[in-house]
Amino acid sequence: MTPVLGAGVIVPTGDGRVLLGRRITAGEPPTWSLPGGKVDQPGESFEQAAARELREETGIALPAEEMRVLAVLLDHELGRPRLTAAVLAPPSVAPALVTEPHACGGWERFALGDLPDPMFYPSAQVLAAWLPDHRAPNGTFRYPLG
């Protein structure tokens, strides 16, 4: 069984807020989500996938060289293995555009102490890897880096 490989991108503002989108993917309940997606380009690293997905989903272009993988997360929530890299982007307050209206109902920046619910499962994992007082969803194996 081939695992799903993905990257969740934490885009902090530098003033205690983070970028989240209203996920409205057909066939799934609405949730809040970090930008991110699958590592699906030949030879692509987690950092490169994070920069590409961020640009594709929001129009925000940040260099892959400035992205930092905080942890790799493993879950089986889909009934098969999924590896998600928690990737920290450099701070940005650039406007986030809705470039995929079939999947995202809008981007907002939230204070870290006032994050919305419900959170998309992989995004909850990624936020828990970044925020010390956040708990990862049950069934998540976390492998911190550095």
KOLZA-505465 format. One record per residue: x, y, z of N, C-alpha, C in turn; residue in three letters. Coordinates in pm, whole numbers, padded with zeros to 5 digits, always signed. Each point is the difference from the previous one (the first is absolute). Example, Ala and Ser with C-alpha at 12.3 -4.5 7.8 and 13.67 -1.06 7.14 Angstrom:
# KOLZA-505465
+01319-00569+00780-00089+00119+00000+00090+00120+00000ALA -00035+00105-00072+00082+00119+00006-00077+00109+00073SER 
# end
This chain:
# KOLZA-505465
+00085-00117+00000-00085+00117+00000+00090+00124+00000MET -00015+00081-00100+00081+00121-00014-00050+00109+00093THR +00088+00056+00081-00043+00108+00089-00028+00128-00078PRO -00087+00082+00055-00024+00134-00051+00106+00090+00063VAL +00068+00079-00081+00103+00091+00049-00049+00143-00017LEU +00009+00080+00106-00047+00137-00010+00079+00095+00088GLY -00031+00127-00017+00061+00105+00080-00107+00098+00042ALA -00003+00033+00129-00087+00104+00053+00087+00122+00028GLY -00043+00117-00047+00083+00119+00007-00052+00097+00105VAL +00081+00026+00100-00030+00098+00103+00054+00134-00049ILE -00092+00097-00022+00042+00133-00044-00034+00097+00113VAL +00097+00024+00089-00025+00096+00109+00007+00143-00052PRO -00057+00092+00074+00004+00141-00039+00113+00075+00071THR +00052-00057+00105+00103+00069+00079-00060+00074+00118GLY -00134+00009+00005-00067+00067+00113-00099-00093+00071ASP +00027-00131-00008-00083-00095+00075-00123-00050-00074GLY +00001+00009-00132-00112-00053-00079+00054-00098-00104ARG -00093-00081-00053+00036-00100-00099-00109-00005-00108VAL +00040-00033-00121-00091-00005-00115-00074-00133-00004LEU -00134+00006-00009-00085-00119-00014-00106+00025-00106LEU -00038-00107-00070-00103+00010-00101-00122-00082+00037GLY -00117+00044-00050-00125-00076+00017-00003-00108-00106ARG +00027-00123+00040+00006-00114-00092-00142-00044-00032ARG -00035+00000-00129-00135-00037-00044+00005-00106-00110ILE +00087-00097+00015+00017-00105-00099-00126-00086-00008THR -00049-00024-00120-00121-00080-00021+00016-00138+00063ALA -00106-00045+00066+00000-00131+00062+00061-00004+00139GLY +00049+00114+00049+00060+00007+00133-00072+00107+00081GLU -00009-00019+00131-00059+00107+00081+00092+00123-00002PRO -00056+00122+00005+00083+00121+00002+00090+00002+00124PRO +00123+00040-00020+00097+00011+00109+00090+00121-00030THR +00084+00034+00096+00103+00101-00017+00131-00072-00028TRP +00082+00059-00084+00121-00069-00043+00114+00097-00025SER +00120-00047+00027+00121+00069-00043+00013-00019-00151LEU +00074+00086-00068+00033-00029-00139+00085-00127-00004PRO -00006-00072-00108+00083-00118-00014-00060-00099-00097GLY +00068-00111-00014-00048-00103-00091+00104-00108-00020GLY -00019-00076-00105+00083-00116-00026+00136+00037-00058LYS +00097-00084+00035+00132+00004-00064-00018-00087-00124VAL -00013+00063-00117-00033-00079-00118+00080+00033-00125ASP +00102+00083+00013+00087+00032-00113+00126-00086+00009GLN +00049-00053-00111+00122-00082+00004+00116+00076+00064PRO +00065-00063+00097+00116+00058+00066-00030+00112+00097GLY -00128+00020+00035-00041+00112+00085+00023-00030+00148GLU +00056+00096+00072+00018-00012+00145-00126+00049+00072SER -00008-00023+00129-00112+00053+00079-00003+00153-00009PHE +00117+00063+00010+00007+00146-00005-00045+00053-00137GLU +00040-00066-00106-00040+00041-00134-00150-00020-00020GLN -00054-00111+00049-00144-00024-00010-00076+00106+00079ALA +00051+00034+00117-00066+00102+00083-00004+00134-00072ALA +00113+00042-00059+00005+00128-00071-00092-00004-00122ALA -00001-00111-00074-00085-00012-00118-00148+00003+00038ARG -00039-00079+00100-00140-00005+00042-00046+00135+00054GLU +00084+00066+00077-00034+00133+00052-00027+00097-00115LEU +00086-00001-00100-00016+00088-00116-00126-00037-00079ARG -00021-00130-00022-00117-00044-00077-00131+00032+00071GLU -00002-00016+00131-00125+00015+00076-00031+00143+00041GLU +00104+00083+00019-00022+00134+00055+00058+00113-00084THR +00086-00032-00094+00070+00102-00076+00119+00058+00075GLY +00026-00046+00122+00114+00049+00079+00125-00078-00043ILE +00099+00072-00049+00125-00064-00045+00109+00024+00103ALA +00039-00108+00066+00111+00004+00096+00102-00104-00043LEU +00129+00027+00015+00102-00093-00048+00005-00129+00082PRO +00013-00111-00073+00012-00131+00066+00121-00003+00092ALA +00105+00076-00036+00123+00000+00080-00023+00060+00139GLU -00107+00076+00016-00030+00060+00130-00104-00080+00080GLU -00046-00111-00056-00094-00088+00071+00081-00094+00089MET -00060-00038+00114+00071-00090+00093-00094-00111+00045ARG +00040-00124-00019-00079-00115+00046+00021-00014+00151VAL -00111+00006+00074+00006-00012+00147-00014-00144+00046LEU -00081-00077-00071-00028-00137+00039-00062-00074-00117ALA +00010-00131+00004-00073-00085-00094-00103-00074+00084VAL -00124-00003-00049-00113-00055+00074-00057-00118-00076LEU -00031-00106+00071-00055-00122-00060-00137-00027+00059LEU -00097-00025-00087-00132-00043+00047-00057-00100-00100ASP -00107-00065+00040-00070-00098-00084-00147+00035-00008HIS -00032+00127+00017-00138+00047+00007-00077-00029-00129GLU +00067-00006-00113-00066-00028-00128-00014-00149-00028LEU +00047-00084+00094+00000-00143-00023+00126-00047-00070GLY +00092+00090-00022+00132-00032-00054+00099+00099+00059ARG +00130-00029-00006+00097+00090+00062+00004+00135-00070PRO +00010+00105+00081+00017+00135-00053+00115+00064+00078ARG +00099+00052-00072+00111+00075+00058-00019+00146-00035LEU -00003+00083+00102-00016+00144-00020+00117+00071+00065THR +00066+00085-00077+00107+00083+00056-00061+00129+00053ALA +00034+00034+00122-00037+00129+00058+00107+00098-00044ALA -00037+00094-00089+00097+00091-00059-00029+00143+00045VAL +00100+00063+00059-00011+00138+00045+00054+00093-00108LEU -00086+00089-00048+00039+00100-00098+00051+00125+00072ALA +00072+00085-00069+00036+00128+00063-00125+00084+00020PRO +00000+00091+00097-00118+00084+00023-00039+00077-00126PRO -00132+00013-00019-00051+00073-00116-00139+00055+00031SER -00023+00121-00044-00133+00061+00008-00051+00029-00141VAL +00061-00061-00100-00044+00017-00138-00146-00042-00012ALA -00077+00067-00084-00140-00039-00019-00010-00143-00053PRO -00091-00076+00057-00025-00137-00045-00123+00001-00091ALA +00018-00047-00122-00107-00003-00098-00066-00138-00002LEU -00127-00005-00032-00067-00128-00020+00022-00039-00145VAL +00095-00087-00023+00034-00043-00136-00067-00132-00037THR -00055-00069+00100-00068-00128-00022-00137+00006+00068GLU -00095+00074-00060-00130+00022+00065-00082-00127+00021PRO +00034-00107-00071-00068-00128+00021+00045-00067+00131HIS +00114+00043+00054+00055-00063+00120+00012+00094+00119ALA -00001+00132-00025+00021+00096+00108-00100+00113-00008CYS -00068+00026+00112-00099+00106+00008+00056+00132+00048GLY +00130+00009+00020+00062+00124+00043+00112-00023+00099GLY +00093+00094+00002+00116-00006+00091-00013+00108+00106TRP +00035-00035+00124-00002+00095+00110+00122-00025+00087GLU +00037+00103+00076+00109-00015+00097-00061+00004+00140ARG +00037-00101+00079-00056-00016+00134+00109+00011+00105PHE -00037+00056+00115+00090+00002+00116+00022-00144+00045ALA +00121-00030+00042+00033-00137+00040-00084-00050+00116LEU -00044+00091+00087-00084-00039+00112-00147-00008-00034GLY -00036+00025-00126-00141+00003-00041-00018-00068-00134ASP +00056-00120-00014-00011-00074-00126-00141-00060-00014LEU -00053-00002-00121-00137-00047-00022-00010-00153+00000PRO -00122-00047+00013-00034-00142-00009-00109-00015-00104ASP -00015-00117-00056+00091-00115+00008+00121+00020-00091PRO +00108-00065+00038+00126+00011-00073+00018-00127-00086MET +00046+00017-00122+00035-00111-00088+00105-00086+00071PHE -00018-00131+00000+00083-00092+00078+00151+00025-00018TYR +00053+00001-00124+00144+00024-00013+00043+00138+00050PRO -00085+00101-00016+00035+00134+00050+00008+00000+00152SER -00089-00072+00066+00006-00011+00146+00132-00065+00042ALA +00043-00101-00075+00128-00065+00029+00116+00099-00012GLN +00000+00075-00110+00109+00093-00028+00004+00110+00106VAL -00115+00054+00034-00004+00105+00103+00049-00054+00135LEU -00033-00124+00032+00046-00060+00125+00152-00019+00001ALA +00058-00021-00118+00146-00013-00008+00069+00134+00020ALA -00072+00109-00027+00057+00134+00010-00029+00068+00133TRP -00123-00017+00048-00043+00067+00123+00011-00094+00119LEU +00079+00035+00100+00024-00092+00112-00126-00033+00080PRO -00100+00087+00003-00119-00028+00080-00113-00064-00080ASP +00025-00034-00126-00100-00068-00083+00023-00151+00007HIS -00108-00073+00006+00008-00146+00004-00026-00057-00139ARG +00082-00092-00042-00021-00066-00129-00121-00092+00009ALA -00071-00018-00112-00112-00094+00001+00046-00139+00038PRO -00090-00078+00060+00032-00138+00034+00038-00076-00127ASN +00092-00092+00014+00044-00080-00114+00110+00064-00081GLY +00058+00108+00050+00108+00068-00069+00133-00038+00063THR +00094-00038-00084+00136-00025+00044+00083+00119-00047PHE +00070+00063+00091+00074+00123-00030+00149-00025+00010ARG +00073+00042-00103+00143-00015-00006+00062+00139-00016TYR +00030+00068+00113+00057+00136-00008+00139-00004-00062PRO +00034+00106-00070+00133+00014-00060+00073+00111+00072LEU +00126-00020+00023+00084+00103+00059-00041+00042+00131GLY 
# end
